[in-house]
């Protein structure tokens, strides 16, 4: 049976994992390599690494760190932040990532989605969108870029509709309104994107309890990105997944290390 | 800046891997075929984590000296077959398999072991009796994500392949074409998986020739265990085959 996914997200600033609230007030959580390995050992279905300052500082992602993580983590890795060119994306993938996540660059250079998808396959392209409620946008949702700091002229739902034909394997939906509040994912936003997109949807921003993840899966999310719950060590991923599975949602269960050494 | 810490945790991991490698027999070499497949690096890293030092092979002439071959693949069957033919690797791999030497094909590397793929109407290596069809379903395609492997117990390799693994263990898939389960493919099926209403052959084995449709190198501990099981089984196949 096809499984829903739980994906820890490591936001990296100055080489350290950081956790923000409402995209601001960041707290340093340490070195990304052991954190990523720890999450993979704990049953993470994938790992997402966002270099949250790369695009503001106009520099590529940190390829050496990607390589270090890929030597220790044997689940899919997605890299976001700072990917400006096909070469950046290609270097991420050759450094050990399966997918790249494009956010700020995509509205300016949508043909980059096509270049990556036609070379590596559409599954290698994640369209990441930062969205906030805005009554002046036709759908009620406005697209932001640059880590949620810059409002665009674009209606978020209209943007998704236009971006899909360029070559998008998944969409990661980041709610600026709910980020770090631990009050639940933005389910109306999820529903609005689902209406126009038949690709896997990853929901991000707002989970505070396992129940919030269950709600998102029932509402049609294929994967839930999580930072607060796991970073703060409130609960292990394996416990979270067992709890979600008990609600009737198919989850991959981690197997013991002894299977590998058998 | 954290190099020291990383080296330490890497050393610890390698020690764990070396234990598994010793159990699987690190003395017999492992070769990985490079014909431009995107996941080559990930396959190399996974084999290294198991304590082996794989050799990357690019030329057809080198295949004759290969012992246990891992044959990765990403992308399109048509493109993969073109690259193999251009380098003469298609015939070199056919000879390797006909000599009874071990080979593990991964993803498109499994697909091209079959007879034919609907993708670009591509004739494949013709080593195993299955064909590839495109998913036609309302579910998203490619089939991407974790899905269960149901071992085919009638396959003589199933005990070795799934040693230490629970039934229904999950693996990580990314593919748009699949090998339907039919009378011919059933004879070589090692595992089946269901997606979009189709039950397909997700792993194959005939003697020392194995194939896995999923990305075994990205399937977490289960994937590492499957690779370790291939290496262990292939070592005994080599010693029995006397090649």
HADDOCK unambig.tbl for C-alpha pairs under 7 A between the chains (distance, minus, plus):
assign (segid A and resid 1 and name CA) (segid B and resid 147 and name CA) 5.37 0.50 0.50
assign (segid A and resid 1 and name CA) (segid B and resid 148 and name CA) 5.56 0.50 0.50
assign (segid A and resid 1 and name CA) (segid B and resid 194 and name CA) 6.50 0.50 0.50
assign (segid A and resid 2 and name CA) (segid B and resid 146 and name CA) 5.97 0.50 0.50
assign (segid A and resid 2 and name CA) (segid B and resid 147 and name CA) 4.50 0.50 0.50
assign (segid A and resid 2 and name CA) (segid B and resid 195 and name CA) 6.92 0.50 0.50
assign (segid A and resid 3 and name CA) (segid B and resid 146 and name CA) 5.48 0.50 0.50
assign (segid A and resid 3 and name CA) (segid B and resid 147 and name CA) 5.98 0.50 0.50
assign (segid A and resid 71 and name CA) (segid B and resid 45 and name CA) 5.77 0.50 0.50
assign (segid A and resid 74 and name CA) (segid B and resid 217 and name CA) 6.46 0.50 0.50
assign (segid A and resid 74 and name CA) (segid B and resid 218 and name CA) 4.73 0.50 0.50
assign (segid A and resid 74 and name CA) (segid B and resid 219 and name CA) 6.42 0.50 0.50
assign (segid A and resid 74 and name CA) (segid B and resid 220 and name CA) 4.84 0.50 0.50
assign (segid A and resid 75 and name CA) (segid B and resid 218 and name CA) 4.46 0.50 0.50
assign (segid A and resid 75 and name CA) (segid B and resid 219 and name CA) 5.67 0.50 0.50
assign (segid A and resid 75 and name CA) (segid B and resid 220 and name CA) 5.14 0.50 0.50
assign (segid A and resid 76 and name CA) (segid B and resid 218 and name CA) 5.80 0.50 0.50
assign (segid A and resid 94 and name CA) (segid B and resid 41 and name CA) 6.83 0.50 0.50
assign (segid A and resid 96 and name CA) (segid B and resid 41 and name CA) 6.64 0.50 0.50
assign (segid A and resid 96 and name CA) (segid B and resid 42 and name CA) 6.02 0.50 0.50
assign (segid A and resid 120 and name CA) (segid B and resid 75 and name CA) 6.64 0.50 0.50
assign (segid A and resid 121 and name CA) (segid B and resid 75 and name CA) 6.32 0.50 0.50
assign (segid A and resid 198 and name CA) (segid B and resid 140 and name CA) 6.32 0.50 0.50
assign (segid A and resid 199 and name CA) (segid B and resid 140 and name CA) 5.66 0.50 0.50
assign (segid A and resid 252 and name CA) (segid B and resid 170 and name CA) 6.31 0.50 0.50
assign (segid A and resid 255 and name CA) (segid B and resid 221 and name CA) 6.80 0.50 0.50
assign (segid A and resid 255 and name CA) (segid B and resid 222 and name CA) 6.96 0.50 0.50
assign (segid A and resid 257 and name CA) (segid B and resid 221 and name CA) 6.81 0.50 0.50
assign (segid A and resid 259 and name CA) (segid B and resid 164 and name CA) 4.81 0.50 0.50
assign (segid A and resid 259 and name CA) (segid B and resid 165 and name CA) 6.12 0.50 0.50
assign (segid A and resid 259 and name CA) (segid B and resid 225 and name CA) 6.12 0.50 0.50
assign (segid A and resid 260 and name CA) (segid B and resid 221 and name CA) 6.15 0.50 0.50
assign (segid A and resid 260 and name CA) (segid B and resid 224 and name CA) 6.10 0.50 0.50
assign (segid A and resid 260 and name CA) (segid B and resid 225 and name CA) 4.20 0.50 0.50
assign (segid A and resid 261 and name CA) (segid B and resid 20 and name CA) 4.97 0.50 0.50
assign (segid A and resid 262 and name CA) (segid B and resid 164 and name CA) 6.08 0.50 0.50
